[in-house]
Amino acid sequence: MELKTPVHGAAHGLPKNEKGQTPKTEENALALRDSIVNMPNRKNIQWFDNGMYQGGTKRGYPAVHIYDLDKRVIAVFEKSTGQFTTTCEITEMEETHLFESGGNFVTEAVLNNQKALPIIKNLNNNEKQR
């Protein structure tokens, strides 16, 4: 959790320094963990029990997502192990893709990568046909 805190802490309401990062302290790491653990108790949460993380890319794998629709914050867990992967505030493009694909969370950088995009579109079309 400590490694995720500087970049993703602010999405969970943690303080930021002058560089826009959350200081890497034990207190902040625990606060980030607690925020993620408590996400299922929030209102307006969308679960993706059969999601993918970066599906259609070499880094992709089956995942479970907890998505806070009000704050646009996602928490990603590897489905086979339940291990926490990442959390962040997602962009409008990422959110659109998440819902249109039925739970495939792909970062905007990958969505904008023309080499990866045909693979992702093909994966999504195959999922819709099932």
C-alpha positions in Angstrom: 0.0 0.0 0.0 2.9 2.3 0.8 4.0 2.3 -2.9 0.5 3.3 -4.1 0.1 6.1 -1.5 2.0 9.0 -3.2 0.2 8.9 -6.6 -3.2 7.5 -5.6 -3.8 8.8 -2.1 -5.5 12.0 -3.2 -8.3 10.0 -4.9 -9.2 8.7 -1.5 -9.1 12.1 0.2 -5.6 12.0 1.6 -3.5 15.1 1.8 -1.2 16.2 -1.0 2.1 18.0 -0.8 3.3 20.8 -3.2 4.1 18.2 -5.9 0.5 16.9 -5.8 1.6 13.7 -4.1 0.5 12.2 -0.8 3.4 11.8 1.5 4.6 8.2 1.9 4.0 7.8 5.7 2.6 4.8 7.6 -0.4 6.9 8.7 -1.2 7.8 5.0 -0.7 4.2 3.9 -3.1 2.9 6.6 -5.6 5.6 5.7 -5.5 4.6 2.0 -5.9 0.9 3.0 -8.9 1.8 5.3 -10.5 3.8 2.5 -10.3 0.9 0.1 -11.5 -1.6 2.7 -14.5 0.6 3.4 -15.4 1.2 -0.3 -18.1 -1.5 -0.3 -19.9 0.4 2.4 -20.3 3.6 0.4 -23.4 4.5 -1.5 -23.5 4.3 -5.3 -20.9 1.6 -5.7 -20.7 -0.6 -8.8 -19.1 -4.1 -8.4 -17.5 -5.8 -11.4 -17.1 -9.4 -10.2 -16.0 -10.7 -13.6 -13.9 -7.8 -14.8 -10.5 -7.5 -16.4 -7.6 -5.3 -15.6 -5.9 -4.1 -18.9 -7.8 -6.9 -20.7 -6.6 -7.4 -24.3 -3.0 -6.4 -23.5 0.0 -8.5 -22.4 -0.5 -7.2 -18.8 -4.2 -8.1 -18.7 -5.8 -10.5 -16.2 -9.2 -11.3 -14.7 -10.0 -8.9 -11.9 -12.7 -7.8 -9.4 -13.4 -4.0 -9.3 -15.1 -1.9 -6.8 -16.1 1.4 -8.5 -17.4 4.5 -6.7 -19.6 6.2 -9.2 -19.8 9.5 -7.2 -16.0 9.9 -6.8 -15.0 8.0 -10.0 -12.6 6.0 -7.9 -11.8 2.3 -8.7 -10.1 -0.3 -6.6 -8.7 -3.3 -8.6 -8.1 -6.8 -7.2 -6.6 -9.8 -9.0 -9.5 -12.3 -9.3 -7.5 -15.5 -8.7 -5.7 -14.3 -5.6 -7.9 -11.5 -4.3 -4.7 -9.4 -4.1 -5.0 -5.7 -4.3 -3.6 -4.3 -7.5 -4.3 -0.6 -7.8 -6.7 2.3 -7.1 -7.2 5.6 -8.8 -9.6 8.2 -10.0 -10.6 7.2 -13.5 -11.0 9.4 -16.5 -14.2 9.8 -18.5 -12.7 7.7 -21.3 -11.7 5.0 -18.9 -15.2 5.0 -17.3 -16.9 4.8 -20.7 -14.7 1.8 -21.7 -15.2 0.2 -18.3 -19.0 0.2 -18.7 -19.1 -0.5 -22.4 -16.8 -3.5 -22.0 -18.7 -4.9 -19.1 -15.8 -4.4 -16.6 -12.5 -4.2 -18.5 -10.5 -1.5 -16.8 -7.9 -0.2 -19.2 -6.0 3.0 -18.6 -6.4 5.9 -21.0 -2.8 5.7 -22.0 -3.4 2.2 -23.3 -6.8 3.2 -24.9 -5.0 5.9 -26.8 -2.3 3.5 -28.0 -3.2 2.7 -31.5 -1.2 -0.6 -31.5 -3.1 -1.9 -28.5 -6.6 -0.5 -29.4 -7.5 -3.2 -32.1 -6.8 -5.9 -29.6 -9.0 -4.3 -27.0 -11.8 -3.7 -29.5 -11.7 -7.3 -30.7 -11.8 -8.5 -27.1 -14.9 -6.3 -26.4 -16.7 -7.5 -29.5 -16.1 -11.1 -28.6 -17.4 -10.5 -25.0 -20.6 -8.8 -26.4 -21.4 -11.8 -28.7 -21.5 -14.3 -25.7 
